[in-house]
Amino acid sequence: MDVILVARELPRRPQDRFGVLLEFAPTKVEPQGYTVGEFRGLLARGDPQLLGAFRRRELLAALSRREGRGRPVAEEGPAG
């Protein structure tokens, strides 16, 4: 199972970022972490891996409702 985390700040080096996210992840969960800018860039480019994880319309609606509130998009429920 993968979990996508979008945060204002994350370590720059991928190995540091993954290490921090993995430290808090439950067993068998592979976290993917992106800054807000990275995430938006991936969406804008139509990144197939990211879009494959979500239905884009639902994801964009959730982001617009949550933007600036500091609350996780995951509260919106299952994306698939």
WOCOR-V29393 format. One record per run of one state. SS is the DSSP state (alpha for helix, beta for strand, coil for the rest). FROM is the first residue (numbers start at 1). LEN is the number of residues. Records with the same first field share a line. If there is no record, write none. Layout:
SS->FROM-LEN, FROM-LEN
//
This chain:
coil->1-1, 8-6, 25-5, 45-3, 54-2, 67-6, 77-4
beta->2-6, 30-6
alpha->14-11, 36-9, 48-6, 56-11, 73-4
//
